[in-house]
Each structure stands twice: as structure tokens, then as C-alpha cells.
Amino acid sequence: MTITKETLDKKLETLNQNKVVVEDRIKTSQDVIRKANADLNAISGAIQVCEQLISELPASEEQNDKQG
């Protein structure tokens, strides 16, 4: 098979289309990761608040929660 300019042009067009597809997938993945990190930070903040509230409970109140 002989390589012609037409064959190379078609291959180049296909490669450029594939490049755009992969770039879009990367952008989408970055957006998903950014959102997941925001969710993780929110969860971590909620955990810290709960732990702080628990540590501030009087000892007698903690015992009541464990028994009831």
C-alpha cells in the first residue's frame, strides 16, 4: 500500500478528532474530581463539627446517650 497525501490527511483528521474527544473526557473528569473534592471537604467539616459537639457534651449526658 502506498502512502499518499490523501491517506495522511484522513489519518490526521481522525487523530485530531480523537484528540478533541480525549480532551473533553479529561475536562469532564477534572470537573468530577473537583466536585468530589468539594463534597469530601463538606463531609470532613461536618465530621469535625460532630466530633467537637461530642467532646463538649457533659460526661453525664454522654452516659445517658449510651444507655438509652
Secondary structure, DSSP 8 states (H G I E B T S, - for coil): ----HHHHHHHHHHHHHHHHHHHHHHHHHHHHHHHHHHHHHHHHHHHHHHHHHHHHS-HHHHHHHHH-
